[in-house]
Amino acid sequence: YTFSGEFTGSLCTLIEPNQPSLVTIEAVCDTKICYIPYLKVEEFFATNVETMQVKCTLIEQSYLLMYHRLIDMYCKTTAELYLDLLNRCPDIQEYITLKEIASFLQVTPETISRIRRGLNK
C-alpha cells in the first residue's frame, strides 16, 4: 500500500518499458491521479541531468521500500508488522477490510483478529 502524500506507480515500467505491468493500482479513498503516457514520462526524464536524477531517485526510493518490506516480513512478528501498518496509516481500517489487511501481511484474517484482541487487553 501507499499512503497520503506518497508516489505510487509501476516501478518495472520505468526499468522495462516494453513489458506490461504486473500490478493493478486501486484507490480505496479519494485520490488525485495524474496519468502520464509512458513516452511523455521518458521525454521528461531525458530532458536534462536533473530530470534523469528524478527518475533515479524514484527507482531508489521504490527499491528501498521493497527491500525494507521484504526484510520486515522475515524479521518482524506479524504483530509488529500490523502495528507498523497502523502507525503508518492509523485510519486504514476505515478504508480496507480485515481480509485485505491480512492479505497484505500474508496471514489469515483470524491471525489479525487475535492480534487485535491481544492489543485490546
Rosetta blueprint (number, residue, H / E / L):
1 Y L
2 T L
3 F L
4 S L
5 G L
6 E L
7 F L
8 T L
9 G L
10 S L
11 L H
12 C H
13 T H
14 L H
15 I H
16 E L
17 P L
18 N L
19 Q L
20 P L
21 S L
22 L L
23 V L
24 T L
25 I L
26 E L
27 A L
28 V L
29 C L
30 D L
31 T L
32 K L
33 I L
34 C L
35 Y L
36 I L
37 P L
38 Y H
39 L H
40 K H
41 V H
42 E H
43 E H
44 F H
45 F H
46 A L
47 T L
48 N L
49 V H
50 E H
51 T H
52 M H
53 Q H
54 V H
55 K H
56 C H
57 T H
58 L H
59 I H
60 E H
61 Q H
62 S H
63 Y H
64 L H
65 L H
66 M H
67 Y H
68 H H
69 R H
70 L H
71 I H
72 D H
73 M H
74 Y H
75 C H
76 K L
77 T L
78 T H
79 A H
80 E H
81 L H
82 Y H
83 L H
84 D H
85 L H
86 L H
87 N H
88 R H
89 C L
90 P L
91 D L
92 I H
93 Q H
94 E H
95 Y L
96 I L
97 T L
98 L H
99 K H
100 E H
101 I H
102 A H
103 S H
104 F H
105 L H
106 Q L
107 V L
108 T L
109 P H
110 E H
111 T H
112 I H
113 S H
114 R H
115 I H
116 R H
117 R H
118 G H
119 L H
120 N H
121 K L
